[in-house]
């Protein structure tokens, strides 16, 4: 008798599973993930300023000021040792120097000329001659180019906590 009841329960279970058709619900594709590789904190492209708008923000800053920003640009250069910094294009042929928060992540060394969205704290600083020479050496510049750096430079900088690079 126990076998008959057990068989009836199992049969009812299988029949109930076969009769119901599971409707598939379309899942919205995450366009940020499909278009971009993410480095650091997860960010999206919503609300990103253009490089022209970002240049206007930098022009309004004084040394010591910081602002939280997200902007889109093109990568001009990447550290060829580790991918620990990059330069991005701004308006008027200027660039912003990007480092990564807490040295917590790096970007691919072959990301030059790719579209990028960065999120973080923007600031203006004065870079010493020694630092500028170090960055030039990391970028693979010639010794002649490194030696030609003799004056400090006003630098537009960003400490990024999240980066999206176009695939």
C-alpha positions in Angstrom: 0.0 0.0 0.0 2.9 2.4 0.8 4.4 1.7 -2.6 1.2 2.5 -4.4 0.8 5.9 -2.5 4.5 6.7 -3.1 4.1 5.9 -6.9 1.0 8.1 -7.0 2.7 11.1 -5.4 5.7 10.8 -7.7 3.5 10.4 -10.8 1.5 13.5 -9.7 4.7 15.5 -9.2 6.0 14.6 -12.7 2.7 15.3 -14.4 2.3 18.6 -12.7 5.8 19.7 -13.8 5.2 18.7 -17.4 1.8 20.4 -17.7 3.1 23.9 -16.7 5.1 25.7 -19.3 7.5 28.2 -17.9 7.3 31.5 -19.6 10.6 33.2 -20.2 10.9 36.8 -19.2 13.3 38.8 -21.3 16.2 40.1 -19.3 17.4 43.6 -20.1 21.0 43.6 -21.2 23.3 45.7 -19.1 24.7 47.9 -21.9 27.5 49.3 -19.7 28.9 45.8 -19.1 28.6 44.8 -22.8 30.3 48.0 -24.1 32.9 48.6 -21.4 35.4 46.7 -19.3 35.2 47.8 -15.6 38.2 48.5 -13.4 38.0 49.6 -9.8 34.5 50.3 -8.4 31.5 49.6 -10.6 30.3 52.7 -12.3 28.0 53.5 -15.3 28.1 56.0 -18.1 25.1 58.0 -16.9 25.8 61.7 -16.2 29.3 61.6 -17.6 30.6 65.0 -18.6 32.3 65.6 -22.0 36.0 66.4 -22.0 35.1 70.1 -22.9 32.8 70.3 -19.9 35.5 68.8 -17.7 38.0 71.4 -18.9 35.6 74.1 -17.8 35.5 72.4 -14.3 39.3 72.3 -14.1 39.6 76.0 -15.1 37.4 76.9 -12.1 39.6 75.0 -9.6 42.4 76.4 -7.6 45.3 74.3 -6.2 43.9 72.5 -3.1 40.3 72.3 -4.4 38.7 69.0 -5.2 35.4 68.0 -6.9 33.7 64.7 -7.5 33.2 64.1 -11.2 32.6 61.6 -13.9 33.6 62.3 -17.5 34.2 60.7 -20.8 37.4 61.1 -22.9 40.0 59.3 -24.9 43.1 57.7 -23.4 46.3 59.4 -24.7 48.9 57.4 -22.8 49.1 54.6 -20.2 51.9 53.6 -17.8 53.9 50.9 -19.7 55.3 49.4 -16.5 52.1 48.4 -14.7 49.1 50.4 -16.1 49.2 52.4 -12.8 48.3 55.8 -14.5 47.0 57.2 -17.7 46.5 60.6 -19.4 43.2 61.6 -21.0 42.4 64.3 -23.5 40.7 67.5 -22.5 39.6 70.5 -24.6 42.3 72.8 -26.1 44.8 70.0 -26.5 45.2 69.7 -22.7 45.3 66.5 -20.7 44.3 65.2 -17.3 46.6 62.9 -15.4 44.7 59.9 -13.8 45.9 57.8 -10.9 43.9 55.1 -9.2 42.6 55.3 -5.7 44.7 53.5 -3.1 46.8 52.0 -5.9 43.9 49.5 -5.9 43.7 48.6 -9.6 45.4 49.1 -12.9 44.3 49.5 -16.5 45.6 47.6 -19.5 48.8 48.9 -20.9 47.4 48.6 -24.5 44.4 50.9 -23.8 45.8 54.0 -25.6 43.3 55.7 -28.0 40.3 53.9 -26.4 37.2 55.7 -25.1 37.1 55.8 -21.4 34.8 57.0 -18.6 36.4 57.8 -15.3 34.9 58.6 -11.9 36.7 60.2 -9.0 38.0 63.3 -7.4 39.4 66.0 -9.7 42.0 68.5 -8.6 44.7 70.9 -9.9 48.3 70.4 -8.8 51.8 71.6 -9.5 54.0 68.7 -10.5 57.7 68.8 -9.6 60.4 68.4 -12.2 61.4 65.1 -10.6 57.9 63.7 -10.8 57.5 64.8 -14.4 60.8 63.1 -15.3 59.7 59.9 -13.5 56.4 59.9 -15.4 58.2 60.5 -18.7 60.5 57.5 -18.0 57.5 55.3 -17.2 55.9 56.3 -20.4 58.9 55.1 -22.3 60.1 58.6 -23.5 63.7 59.0 -24.7 66.4 60.2 -22.3 66.6 63.4 -24.4 62.9 64.1 -23.8 63.3 63.3 -20.1 66.3 65.7 -19.7 64.3 68.4 -21.5 61.9 68.6 -18.5 63.3 71.5 -16.5 60.2 73.4 -15.1 57.3 72.4 -12.8 54.0 72.0 -14.6 50.4 72.8 -13.6 48.6 69.5 -13.9 44.9 68.7 -14.2 44.6 65.5 -12.2 42.0 62.9 -11.2 42.1 60.2 -8.5 39.8 57.6 -10.0 37.8 55.1 -8.0 36.2 53.6 -11.1 37.1 53.3 -14.8 35.2 52.0 -17.8 37.2 51.3 -21.0 35.5 50.6 -24.3 35.9 47.0 -25.5 
